[in-house]
Amino acid sequence: MAIRLALARKFLVAVGITVFVTIGILFFFMYEQAQKAIYDHVDRQSTALLQQVVITRAWISEHEGIYIRQAPGVEPNPYLPGSGITDKEGRDYVFHNPALAIRKLSEYAQRKGLYRFHLSSLKPLNPANKPTPFESEALRQFERRGFTASRDGIAGIVRDGDHAAYQRIIPLVVEKSCLTCHLQQGYKVGEVRGGLSVALPLQDAERQIVKARILFALAGAGIMAMVMGTLYYLLRRMVLAPVAHLHGIAGSLSAGNYTARATLTTGDELENLGTAFNTMTDQIISGYQSALKTLAAAVEARDSYTRGHIDRVARYALGIAREMGLPPETVSRVEMAAILHDIGKIGIPDAILRKESSLTPEELEIMQAHSLKGMEIISTSDFFSSVMNAILYHHEFYDGTGYPSGLKGEEIPLVARIITVADSFDAMTTDRPYRRGMPRETALAEIERWKGSQFDPQVVDAFLRGMKRGGLVAKRGTEKA
């Protein structure tokens, strides 16, 4: 599992960084374009408003001003004394020149929370037309560059504390109608002597920009989550699961389950890897099986009276294991233990191993040491480590009267308990130099008689069931018992 998580983490971190950077760059560009589009819209709006005001100012100028009925808030222009009139009914009217009319329109628009117009000049007749720093700099540029080069005006964002406005100013040229008020200031027709600006509050635009920023961030996070989730699902299904499967097979083999095989059907390189894994496992097992057969042959070659004993014990033990419904890995260990259970007899002197009479107590003690010698022989190989205890304890009795440790009941490994029954039955039914073997039925009766004392009752029951069905004589290595 650690391998799978490490692989997933490495892959997802690498892909995540790539996706994050890619999406970040893409959405930053999109956000910049969206922000530019919002400001472009504000700019077009400012241009349209200025055009409308210029037309309005020109119309007023062509008509040499307009008259507005005097009312609260509509007072005579102190810079144009005597310009008011009274109609026949005695109603007074105030004269508004173009500059004053534009200023009144600007004040009205500001009260409505829309925008602000401002006529400005570097030489204002009315202090209200004094330019702001932004307008002052623009007017100087207009005078230096001339009307033709400056007719599109200058625009920028002007901030006043927490408030921001988009301001555009365009140059105004002196027309003949302007001289009515500005002749004394030395104005000449065609000169750039002022500017008309419009300031649009940016609160709405900035809210749209913030909203766009949030939407892009959420969209980016959502897309990244979807991409990463999809990649993780595909990685888990197409890579991690097969790798975990191979890892599990390797773990089963290391635990002694030599029947484990990779069953990948991915149709790609991982399936090929699984096939190669199985081939390698088969070759390793084949090599060890050859070693097993060689060891078994070496043991049997020293004792002609027990020739075939190992093969018969293996067949009986396999039949018992399958009758008990044990898992494949346990069945594999049973077969290996059955083949190797007497490997320790290699270290027993021929005089004792081939003795045709009963053994003396001293000789019996030496013979009984073969289980310990067998365990020591195979302890140098990891491949046989899973059956070491079975070889060491296959002469232990269920009631604790066996050797070498006097284990009893469940203390004895299950594989060893199975080998004990199979080994004992074959010993009973095989001729020895000092006695003849028992008939099959007699030996079966003896096995049942010692059930619960010498032998594990469950193992005996499985053995007897198998013998009754004739299923304990199957060829070793096949699937049918």
N, C-alpha and C positions, 0 to 999 in steps of 0.2 A: 504493500500500500504506500510505503514511503517513496518508492520509486515513481509510482503513478502521480502522487502529489507533487513531487519535485519536478517531474516532466511537465505537468500541467502548469505549475507556477512559472517555470522558465518560459514556456511557450506564451502564456497569457501576458506575462510582463513584457516580453519582447513585442508581441502583437499589439498589446494595449498601448505601449509608448508610441508605436508607429501610427496606430489609428488615432490616438489622442492628438499627436502633432499634425497629422493630415487634416483631421476634422477641425482642429484649432485654426490652422492656416486658412482652410476653406471658409469657415464661418467668420473669421476675422475679416477676410476680404468681402464676404457677403454683407457683414455688418457695416463695414466702411462704405460700401456701395449704397446700402439702405440709408445710412446717415447722410451721405452726399445727396441722395435723391430728396430727402426731406429738406435739406438746406437749399437745394436747387429749386424746389417748389416755393420756398419762402422768397428766394431771390426773384423768381418769375412774378410772384405776387407783388413784390415791392416795385418791380419794373412797371407792371400794369397799373398800379396805383399812381405812380409818378406820372405816367402818360396821361392818366385821367385828370390828375390835378393840373398838369401843364396845359391840357386842353381847356379846362375850366378857367385857369388863370388867363389864358390867351383870350378866351371869350369875354371875360370881364374887362380885360385890358382894351380890347377892340371897342367895347361899349363905354370906355372911359370911366369904368367903375359902376357900382350898383348902389341903390338906396334901400336901406332897411328901416322899417318903421321903428321909431324909438320906443323902447319898453324897458322894464327892469332887466339889467344885464346887457342892454344894448345902448351903450353910451357914445356920445360924439368922440371922434378921433382927435385927441389934443394936438396931434402933429399936422392936422389939416383943419385949422380953425376957419369957421365960416363956411364950411362945406355942406352944412345941413340945409334942408328945405322944409317948407310947410305947405300942405295942400290946401284946397279951398275950404275943407271942413275944419282946418286948424290942426291937423295931425302932423306931428314932426317926424322927419325921416333923417336918418344918419347916413352919411356917405361912407362907403367902403371901397377903398382902392383895391387892386389885386392882392397886395401883400396882406392887408387887414382881412380881406375875405378868406384868404387861404388859412390865416391864423385862426379865424373863427371856426372854419371847417375842421381844423386840427383839434381845437378844444372840444368840439362836439364829438368827434371820433374817439378822443381820449375818454370822455365821460361814458361812452358806450363800451369802453374797454377794448377797442379795436386797434388803432394805430395812431401815430402822431406825425403830422406834417410840420415842416419848419422852413421858412424862408430865412436865409442868412446872408450876410455880406461882411466883407472885411471893413467896410465903411458904412455901418448901419445908421440910418436916420432915426430909427426906433430902436431903443435898447433891447426890445424883445427879439430883435433880429440878430442879436449878437451871436456869433457862431460858437458851437461847442469845440473842444480841442480836436475831435475827429473832423468836424466840419471845417475848422480853420485850416488844418493841414491839407484837406481836400481842395479848398478854395485856392490855396497857394499853388497847388499843382495845376489846377485849371488855368490860372493866370499864366503860369510858365509854359504850359503845353498848348494853350489855345483851345477854342471851342471844338474845332473839328476833331482834334486828337483826344478830346476829353468828353465827347458827347455821350458815351456810354456810362460815364460816371464812375464812382468808386463805392465799393460796398465792403462791409465788415461787421463783425460782432462787437458790440459795445456793451461793457458790463458796468453796472453801477451797484456795488455791493452784491446782494443776492439776486439782483434783477439783471436780466440780459435782454438785449434787443438786437435785431438784425437791421442795420441802417444802410440805406443807399442814398447817395447824394449825386445829383446831376447838375451840370453848369447851366446858368441862365445868362443869356446875352441881353444886352441893353437894346430894347426896341424903342421906336419913336414914342410910343405911348408911355414909356417909363420916364421920359424927360419931364413930364408934367410934375412929378414929385422930386426928381433927382437931378434936375438941370443944374441947380446950384452946387452940386457935389462934383461937377466936372465930368459926368458920365457922357460917353459918346456911343452912338448907335453901333452895334456889332461887337462891343467889348464884353468880356466876361467879367461881370461885377458882382455876382452873387451865385447862390446855389439853392436848389430845392431838395430837401431830404425827406425821407419817410423812414420812420422807425417802427418796426413790427415786433411786439413782445414775443419772446421765444419760449414762453412757458409751455404752450401747447406743443411746439416742435420738440422741445427737450423731453417732454413727457412721452412723445412718440418714440424718440430715440432711446429713452430708458426702457420703454415697453419692448422695442425691437431688440435691445440688448438682452433683456430677460428671455424673450421668446427664442432668440438664437442660442442662448446658453442652455435653455431647457431642451430645445431641439437637438443641440449637439450632444447633451448628456443622454437624451433618449436614444439617439442614433448610435452613440457609442455603446450604451447598455445593450441595445438590440444586437449590434455587431458582435460584441464580446460574448453575449449570451449564445448567439448562433454559433460562433466559433468554438465556444466551450462545449456546446452540445455535439457539434461535429467532431471536435477533438476527442471528447469522451467516447463517442460512439465508434469512430473510425480508427482511433489510435490508442487512447488510454485503455479502453475495454480489452482490445486484443493484447496489449502489452501486459495488462493485469492478468489476463488469462494465461499467457506464457509464464508470467511470474508465479502464478499459482501452481502451474504444472511443475515448474522447477522446484517449488517448495514441497510438493507431494513426492517428487522423486528423492529429494534430500531426506524426506521423512521415511523413506523406504517403500513408497507406493510405486513400484516399477511398472504398473499397468497404466499409469497416467499418460495421456496423450493429448497433444494440442488438436483442437477441433475447429480451427478458424476457417471461415468461408467468406472472407472479405474480398477475394478475387484480386488481391494486390500483393505488394511485396511482403506485407505482414503474413499473408497466408503462405507465401513461399518460405518465409522464415519459420513458420510453424511446421511446415513439412520437413524442412531441414533439421529442425529441432527434434522431430519424431525420429527421423533417420539416424541422427546422432545418438539418441537415446537407445534405439534398437541395437545399434552397433556396440554401445557400451554394455548393454544388458547381455548381448550375445557373447561378448568377451568374458564377462563375469560368469555366465552360465557355462562356458567352456572351462573356466577355472574351477567351477563347482564340480563339474563332471570329472575333471582330472583329480581333484582332491578325493572325491568319492571313490574313484577307481583305485587310488593309492591306498585307501583304507581297506577296501575289499580285497585287494591283492595280497594283503598280509594275513587274511583270515578266510580260508577257502570255505569254512563251514557257514559263514555268514554272507556268502556271495548272493547278491540280489536283495539283501536286507534293506539297504538304504532306499532302493527303488520302491520296495513294497511299503516301507514306512511312509515314504513320501506320498504314495497313492492313497493309503489309508488316511493320512493326516489331511490331505487335500479334500478327500470326500467328507470328512468330519466338518472341516471349515465351511464347505459349501452347504452341507446339510444344516449347519447352524445359521446360515444366511449372513455370514461375516462379510464386511466390505472387501472390495478387490485388493486394497493395500494390505489388509491383514492376511488374506488368502496367499498373497505373494510372499509375505514373511513366513507363513506356515510352511510353504514349499521349500524356501531357502533353509529354514531351520531343520526341516526333516532331512534334507540332503546332508547338512553339516553336523547333525546332532552327535555323531560318533567320531568327528574329525580328531578329537583328542586322543583316540586310540593309536594314532601315529606315534605318540610318545610312550606307548606301553611296550615293554619288552616282549619279544616273540615267545619267550618261555612261558609267560603268563597268558598272552593273547591266544596262543595255540595249544595251551595245555588241555589234554583230553580227559582229565579228571577234575574233580571239584577243587576249587581254589582254597588255599589256606587263608586264615584270617589276615595275615600280613599281605598275601597276594591279592586278596579281595580289596583291601584298603588301597593298594596301588591301582587296581583296576578301576575303583570308584573315583580315582583322581582324574580319570579321562575327561569328565565334564569340565573340570577347572582348566585342564590343559587345553581343551577345545576352545574355551572362552579366551584364553591367553593367545592362542594361535590367531584367531580372527580379530582380536582387538586392535591389530595394527592396520586394519582396513576399514575405512568409513563405510564402504559399501555393505559390509556385514554387520555394522554396529547395531542395526535394528533387531538382530536375532541373537545378540550376545547372551542376554538373560535367559532366553529360551534354551540355548545350548547348555548354559551353566545349571539350570534348574530342571532339566527334563527327567531327572530321577527323584524329584521331590514328590511326596505323597500328600493327598488331600487332607489327611488327618495329622500331618506334621511329622510322620515317622520316616520320611525319606532323607536323602542327602543331596547336596553337601551342607545346607544351612538349616534344615528342619523347618522350612516354611510350610504353612498350611492354608487351605482354603483360597480366598481371593488374593492372599499374599503371593501366591505362585502366578507368574505371568500366564495369561490364557493360552498363548502359543505353546508354552511348555506343558500345560495340562493336556493339550491336544496331542503333542508328541508322546507324552507318557502313555496314553491309551494305545496309540498306534504302535509304538515300540514294544509295549508289553504283549499285545496280541500277536505280533509277528514272532516275538521270542517264544511265546507259548506254542505256536504252530510250526516252528522250525526245528528240524533235527539238530542236536548237538552231540559232540563226541561222547558225552557222559549220560545222554538221555535221548529218547525219541520225542518228536513233537506231538502235541495234543491234536485230536480231531478238531475240526472247525467248530462244531456245535459245543464241544466241551469247553473250548477256549472262550467262546461267547458267553457261556454260563459262568465261567470264572470271572470274566470282565464284569458281568452284571452283579455277581456275588460281592465283588470288592467295590461296588459303586458307593460313594459316600465315605469310604475309608481310604482306600488307595487312590481311587479315581474320582474326578469331578462328575457329579451326577448328570449335569447338563451335557457334558461331553460324551459320557457313556450313552445317554439316551439318543443323541444324534448319531453316534457310531452304530448302535443297534438298529436304528431306523434305516440307516444307509445300507447296512449289511442285509437287512431283510428285503430291501428293494433291489439289492444287487448293485447299488450305486457307488460302492467304495472301491471298485476295481477299475474305474475309468483310467484311461491313459493319462499320465501326468502331463500337465500343460494344456489340456483341452478344457473347454468350458463346461462340459457335462460331467457330473459326478456319478 
